[in-house]
Amino acid sequence: MKTNLFWTLIHKEWTEQLRSGRLVILLAVFLFFGISSPLIAKFIPDILQSLMKGQNIILHIPAATWQDAIAQFVKNLSQMGLFVVILLSMGTVAKEKENGTASFLLVKPVSRNLFILSKFSAQLLVLFVSISLGFLAMVFYTKVFFGTFPMIAFVESTLVLFLYLTVVQFVTILFSVLMKTQIVAGLLAFVTSFIISGVSMLGKPGLFSPGHLLDEIQTCLNGSLMDWKPFAGAFIILLCCVGISLRYFRNWEN
């Protein structure tokens, strides 16, 4: 019974994502960066050289490689992609508290824990589908412009990037649960994302910051052994976000 109810809530979330256009926007953003990243990596050096020649400046830029394409992909999604993820996740619970949908659902036989877990699960699924679409586009165009490249290393690096964005997404949902309005939730999520990046520079304790996951992507592409610390920090934050959300919403007065 609870399993059927859980999947019903997931279906509700997907329907809402489609109706509001948030799913389409996230898919479009990730697809855009999946296509544009190899293009930028391929043609930017040629464009820069053409501009420099016009000013009689000799500039030797090495030919672009698949590493440049992947680096561009990671950079785009860890910056602009992160921005979009926060914007589309900040109303996950706060918006439903504002418009009364949450109160209506909780009158029905829907447990508060199930309600919150369905929110995290649905948003995680949306993010996974979106980054998978961007990954497929990235693979195709990287293959077209740069030929062969280590697929396994790229899959691993994309999964690490997915974990990084998941941390940001879960933090955003946490604030969406805690705050009364989605605007405040979004602002706090942005601030927290900067704090996570800043903590990564604090010596040994900073090694556990999920901000170091972006460094581990390059380590992965180089074929070196990745450090477990930022992964441990990321999973601890994910568990804390879900746990705190469940505990707070259990006592929420609707």
C-alpha positions in Angstrom: 0.0 0.0 0.0 2.7 2.4 1.0 4.8 1.4 -2.1 1.9 2.2 -4.4 1.3 5.5 -2.6 4.9 6.4 -2.9 4.9 5.8 -6.7 1.7 7.8 -7.0 3.4 10.7 -5.3 6.4 10.3 -7.7 4.0 10.3 -10.7 2.4 13.5 -9.2 5.8 15.1 -9.0 6.7 14.2 -12.6 3.3 15.5 -13.9 3.8 18.7 -12.0 7.4 19.0 -13.4 6.0 18.6 -16.9 3.1 20.9 -16.4 5.2 23.7 -15.0 7.9 23.3 -17.6 10.7 22.8 -15.1 11.5 19.3 -16.4 11.7 20.6 -20.0 13.9 23.6 -18.9 16.4 21.3 -17.1 16.5 18.9 -19.9 17.1 21.7 -22.4 19.8 23.3 -20.3 21.8 20.0 -19.9 21.3 19.1 -23.6 22.5 22.6 -24.6 25.7 22.2 -22.6 26.2 18.6 -23.8 26.1 19.9 -27.4 27.9 23.3 -26.9 30.8 22.1 -24.7 32.6 20.1 -27.5 31.8 22.9 -30.0 33.3 25.5 -27.7 36.4 23.4 -27.0 36.9 22.7 -30.7 36.5 26.1 -32.2 37.5 28.7 -29.5 41.2 28.2 -30.1 40.7 28.8 -33.9 38.6 31.9 -33.2 41.2 33.3 -30.8 44.0 32.8 -33.3 42.0 34.5 -36.0 41.4 37.5 -33.7 45.0 37.7 -32.8 46.2 37.5 -36.4 43.9 40.5 -37.2 45.9 42.5 -34.6 49.3 41.2 -35.7 49.7 39.2 -32.5 51.2 35.7 -32.8 49.5 33.4 -30.3 50.4 29.7 -30.2 47.4 27.8 -28.8 47.7 24.0 -28.6 45.1 22.0 -30.5 42.0 21.2 -28.5 41.5 17.6 -27.2 38.7 15.5 -25.7 40.0 16.6 -22.3 39.2 20.2 -23.2 35.6 19.2 -24.2 35.0 17.3 -21.0 36.5 20.1 -18.9 34.2 22.6 -20.6 31.2 20.3 -19.9 32.1 20.0 -16.2 32.7 23.8 -15.9 29.4 24.7 -17.6 27.3 22.3 -15.5 29.1 23.0 -12.2 28.4 26.7 -12.7 25.4 27.5 -14.9 23.9 24.0 -14.4 24.2 24.5 -10.6 22.4 27.8 -10.9 19.5 26.3 -12.8 19.3 23.3 -10.4 18.9 25.6 -7.5 16.3 27.8 -9.2 14.2 24.7 -10.2 14.5 23.0 -6.8 13.9 25.8 -4.4 10.1 25.6 -4.6 10.0 21.8 -4.2 8.3 22.0 -0.8 8.1 25.7 0.0 5.9 26.4 -3.0 3.4 23.7 -1.9 3.4 25.1 1.6 2.7 28.6 0.2 -0.2 27.5 -2.1 -1.7 25.0 0.4 -1.1 21.9 -1.7 1.0 20.3 1.1 -1.8 20.8 3.6 -4.3 19.3 1.2 -2.2 16.2 0.6 -1.5 15.6 4.3 -5.2 15.6 5.0 -5.3 12.5 2.8 -3.7 9.2 4.0 -0.2 10.5 3.0 2.4 10.2 5.7 4.7 13.2 6.1 7.8 11.0 5.7 6.5 9.6 2.5 5.7 13.1 1.2 9.3 14.3 1.8 10.9 11.1 0.5 8.9 11.4 -2.7 10.1 15.0 -3.2 13.8 14.0 -2.8 13.4 10.9 -5.0 11.5 12.7 -7.8 13.9 15.6 -8.0 16.9 13.2 -8.0 15.3 11.3 -10.8 14.8 14.5 -12.8 18.4 15.4 -12.3 19.6 12.0 -13.3 17.6 12.0 -16.5 18.8 15.5 -17.4 22.5 14.8 -16.8 22.1 11.5 -18.8 20.7 13.4 -21.7 23.6 15.9 -21.6 26.0 13.0 -21.3 24.7 11.3 -24.4 24.9 14.6 -26.4 28.4 15.2 -25.1 29.6 11.7 -26.0 28.2 12.0 -29.6 29.7 15.4 -30.4 33.0 14.7 -28.6 33.2 11.5 -30.8 32.5 13.6 -33.9 35.0 16.3 -33.3 37.8 14.5 -31.4 37.5 10.9 -32.3 38.0 8.2 -29.7 38.3 9.0 -26.0 38.1 6.8 -22.8 34.4 6.2 -22.3 34.8 4.6 -18.8 36.7 7.6 -17.5 34.0 9.9 -18.9 31.2 7.9 -17.3 32.9 8.0 -14.0 33.6 11.7 -14.2 29.9 12.3 -15.1 28.8 10.3 -12.1 31.0 12.4 -9.8 29.6 15.6 -11.4 26.1 14.1 -10.8 27.0 13.6 -7.1 28.2 17.2 -6.8 25.0 18.5 -8.3 22.9 16.2 -6.1 24.5 17.7 -3.0 23.5 21.1 -4.2 20.0 19.9 -5.1 19.4 18.2 -1.7 20.7 21.3 0.2 18.2 23.4 -1.8 15.3 21.0 -1.0 16.3 21.1 2.7 16.0 24.8 2.7 12.7 24.5 0.8 11.4 22.4 3.7 12.7 24.7 6.4 11.8 28.0 4.9 8.4 29.6 4.3 9.1 30.9 0.9 11.0 29.5 -2.1 12.9 32.8 -2.6 14.6 32.5 0.8 15.3 28.8 0.2 17.0 29.6 -3.1 19.1 32.4 -1.6 20.2 30.2 1.3 21.1 27.4 -1.2 23.3 29.8 -3.2 25.0 31.0 -0.1 25.6 27.4 1.1 27.0 26.4 -2.3 29.6 29.2 -2.0 30.3 28.1 1.6 30.9 24.5 0.4 33.4 25.8 -2.1 35.1 28.0 0.5 35.4 25.1 3.0 37.3 23.1 0.5 40.2 25.5 0.9 40.5 24.9 4.7 43.4 22.5 4.7 42.8 18.9 5.9 39.2 19.4 7.2 38.4 21.0 3.8 39.3 17.7 2.0 35.9 16.3 3.1 34.1 19.2 1.3 32.0 18.1 -1.7 33.7 21.1 -3.4 36.7 18.8 -4.0 34.5 16.5 -6.1 35.3 18.8 -9.1 39.0 18.2 -8.5 38.4 14.4 -8.4 36.9 14.6 -11.8 40.2 15.7 -13.2 41.9 13.0 -11.2 39.5 10.5 -12.7 40.3 11.6 -16.2 44.0 11.4 -15.6 43.6 7.8 -14.6 44.7 8.4 -11.0 43.2 7.0 -7.8 40.5 9.3 -6.4 40.4 10.5 -2.8 37.5 9.1 -0.8 37.2 12.1 1.5 35.0 14.4 -0.6 32.7 11.4 -1.4 32.3 10.7 2.3 31.5 14.4 3.0 29.0 14.4 0.1 27.1 11.4 1.3 27.1 12.7 4.9 25.5 15.9 3.7 22.9 14.0 1.6 21.9 11.9 4.6 21.8 15.0 6.8 19.6 16.9 4.4 17.1 14.0 4.2 17.2 13.3 7.9 16.7 17.0 9.0 13.9 17.4 6.4 12.0 14.4 7.7 12.4 15.4 11.3 11.4 19.1 10.7 8.4 18.3 8.5 7.1 15.7 10.9 6.4 18.6 13.3 5.4 21.2 10.7 2.1 22.9 11.5 0.1 23.2 8.3 
